Amino acid sequence: MKHAAVPVEQPRYIKLNERDNVAIVVNDFGLPAGSRFACGLELKSFVPQGHKTALVDLPAGAPILRYGEVIGYAATPIGAGEWVDEARIRMPEAPSLDNLEISTAVPPALPPLEGYTFEGYRNPDGSVGTKNILGISTSVQCVAGTLEYAIKRIRSELLPKYPNVDDVVGITHAYGCGVAITAPDAVVPIRTLQNLALNPNFGGEVMVVGLGCEKLTPERLLPEGVDNSIVRMQDEALEGFGAIVDGILAMAEARLKVLNQRKRETCPASDLVIGLQCGGSDAFSGVTANPASVSRRTFWCEPARR
């Protein structure tokens, strides 16, 4: 009895930018020395899956290019087809944030995507959401547990009354009461929290739950012109845990009534804003999770498919 021959997987790599002088080995478990790619490159050493191989000879001190950018310099001479591991790379000095090349080397704008639409929720500021959600911000991590309980109540008791609203979510963070929130760089997390509350899916119905003694006052998380949108747990008018939760539910219901009036309308695809998050630090995350940082062209070295 003869068994069918198991097809041998051809050596493959990914080159992300035409300027790159290294590429990423794709094959499971890596490739041994002697493996030859369709483009003619032959590996001179074993290269694990997801690791870099040199596409050309790199003399000591030569820049190593990936994504079309310098990611380091050859610490020793590296021959074409050799494994470019960390021990052979000298990392460049970190530039100041104000002088990063990516901030000035802006690629040309893509042509407009025409003829494609989606059904979205258009907001007064012109942004468009794909969902209809009540977002509740927090000024300090101390209130997260209470908000989590209140959200469970909102979902079970209030959401069924407002069928056009998809969900309610808490916008929480790890900042405590004593964080040096007036430090110069604190503007970054504060700005982040402010902008999270402006997500188009929230429809502009901003709401904040605060404690009352925190350095990051809830007012700093509200957009200009928005008021009467804060529940303070230490408000002397709220006597006990039950009253605090009731206060959150009452404010949430007022916003659910407004959100429930939102209607989907046909919007051009150009109104979509896509957020992406890196799922890890392996060599493929730049392809799967950070495409905004990658050239529009991705080069594969593999046999032509028939």
N, C-alpha and C positions, 0 to 999 in steps of 0.2 A: 504494500500500500504506500503510495507516494503522497507526501504532504506538499501543499502549494507553498512556493517560496514566499517568505515574508518580505514585502518591499522594504528596501532600505531608505530611510529618510535622508533626503539630500541636505547637505550643509546649507544653512541660511543665516543671514544676518540682517539687521536693520540699520540703515544709515539715515539720520534724521534731517540733515541739511547738506546741500551740495558742497559747502565749505569744509565739512567734517573730514578729519583724517583718522578717525576711529569709528568703529561700528560695534553693535551689540549682537552677540551670538544668541540665536533664537532656540536652537535645538535642545530638547529635553536632555538633562544631565551633561550638557556641554558637548564639546567636540575634541577628539584627540589630535595630536600632531599628525600632519599629513593630510588632514581633511582639506579638500579643494572645493572652493565655491564656484558657481557658474561663471563668475566674472574672471576667474583664473587665479585669485588669491589662494595661497596654500598656507595653512597654519603651521607654524614652526614649533609650537608648544601646545599643550592642553589649555583650552579656554573654557571655563565653566559657563553654564547657561546664564544669560543676563549680564555677562561681563564683557569688557571691551577688548577688541583686537585692533592692532595698528593696521591701517590700510596702505600706508607708505612707510618707508624708513624715516625714523624720527631721531635726529642727532640729539645729544645731551643739550638741554636748554631750549629745545624746540617747543613751541606752544602746542598743546593738545586741544583740539577743537571738537566740541560736541554741541548740538543745537546751533551750530554756526558761531559759537562763543568759546572763548578760552576758558577751560575748566582747570587748567594746571599746566605745568611744564615738565618735560621729560627729565627725570633726575639722572638717568643714564641713557646711553643709546638704546633705542628700541627698534628692532627690525620689523618690517612688514610681516604680518601673520603671527606676531608674538603677543602674548597676554599682557595687556596694559593694566597691571594690578596696582593697588594703592602704594606699594613700596617703591614703585618706579615713577611716581608722580610727585613733583614738588608743587605744593599749593601756592597760588599767587597771594600777594598781600591783599587783604580785604579793602576795597575802595570805600570811601565815605558814601553814605546813602545819597548825598546830593550830586555825586559825580558818577553814578552808575551809568554805563553805556546804554543799557536797555531803556533808560528814561529819555534818551535823545535819539537813539537809533530806531525810530518808529517806522515799521514797514508800511508800504503803500496801502491805502484803503482798498478793501475788496469791492467789487462791483455790487450794487444793490441787489438783494434777493427779491425778485419780483415774481408775481403770480402765485405766491403761497400765503395762506392766511390761517388763522386759528381763532377760536372763540374765547375771548378773554374779557376781563373786567377792567374797563377803562376808568382811571381815577381823575379827579379834578386837576392834578398837576401834570397830566398827560401820560403818566406811566400806566402800564397795563399788567394786571396780575393774571395768573393762570388758575388761581384758587381764591376762595373767599374765606378768610381766616381771621379770627380775633387774636391778636398778639398782645400779651401782657408783659411789659418790661419790669425789671427789678432793679432797685438802686443799690442793693446790698445782698450778699449771699444769705444773710440771716433770715430773710423772709421766704426763702425758696421752699421750705417744708410746708409752710402755711399756704403758699400759692399752689403747690402741688395738690393739696387737699381741696382747695377751692376750685381748681380746674376740674377735678373729678366730679364735684357737685355741679359745676356749670355744664359739663358734658351730659350728665344724667338728668338734670332737672330743667335746664334752660335750652340747650341745643335742639331738643325735639320740637320746641315751639317756633324755631326759626329754621325751616328746612333749606333755605338758600345758603346758609352758612355751613361750610365744610367742617370746621374744627376750631378749637381754641388751644393755643400753645403758650407756654411760659418762655420768656427770653431771659434766662438766668446766666450768672457768671460767678466767679470765685472771689470777687472783691469783698473784703470785710469792712467793718465800721472804721478801723483805724488806719486804713491804707493811705499813704501819702498822696492823696488824690490831687493836691495842688503842685506836685512835682512837675518839672517841665515836660517830661515825656508822658505824663498821665493823660495828656490831650489825645493820645492815640487810642487807648481803650474807651475813653469817653466818647470820642467821635464814632468809634465802631458801634457802641451801644446805641447812640443816637440814630445811626444809619440803619441798624437792624430794625428799629421800630418803624422805619420808613419803607420797609419791603413792600412792593406793590401788592402783594397778596393780602396785606392787612388793611387796605382801603382807606388809610389815613386816620383810622379810629384808634389813636394812640392812648394807652393806659399804662400807668406805672403804680406798682405796689412798693412802698418804702417802709422804713422802720421808724425814723424820726430823730435818730441820733447819729446817723452816718455822715461821713465827710462828703461823700458824693450825694448831694441833695437831689431829690427826684426831679426838681425843676430843671436841672441841667440836662435831663434826658428828653425833655419835651421840645418839639419843634417850635420855632418862633410863632407866636400867635395862638398857641394851644394852651388852654387852662382848664381847670375843673376836671382834671384827668388823673388825680393822685389819691390813693388810699394809703394813709399812714397808720401803721399798726399801733403806734403809741399815741394816736389821737385820743385825747381825754374823753371825747364823745363816744368812743367805742369801748364799752366795758366788757372785757373778756374775749376769749377766743371766738365764741359764737358770734358776737357782734362784729368782730373783725371780718370773719368769713362772709357774714351777711352784707357788710359794706362792699366787699369785693364783688359779690354776686350782683348787688344792685347796680354798681357802676358798669359791670360787664353786660348786664341785660340792656342798659341804655344804649350801649354800643352795638349789641347784637341786633337791636331793632333797626339801626341805621344800615348795618351790613346786610341785613336781610333784604333790603331794597335794591341791592346791586343786581344788575342784569348783565348777562354775557352779550357781547356784540362781536361782529366779525372784525378782526384787526389784522394788519399786515404782519408778516413774519418779522419784519424789521423792528417791531415793537418788543420782541422777546429779549429778555436779559437773562443770560445763562450763567449760573454760578457753579464752579467746579471745585472739588476738594481732592487733594492728593491722598490716595489710599495707603501710601507707604513710601519707603525710600529706596525701593529696588530700581533697577535700570529701566524697567518698563513703565514706571509711573509717569515719566515725561511724555509717553505716548498716550496712555489711557486716561490720565487725570489732569494733565497740565497742557492741553493742546494749544492754549493761547500763547504759550512760550515757545512753541515749536514752529518751524517753517511750515508753510502750507504744503510743501512737497516732502514726502517721505519716500526714501529709496530702499527697495528690497533687493537683496542679491540672492536669487534663487532661480532654478530652471524655468524656462518659459513654459506656460501651461497650454496644453493643446485642447 
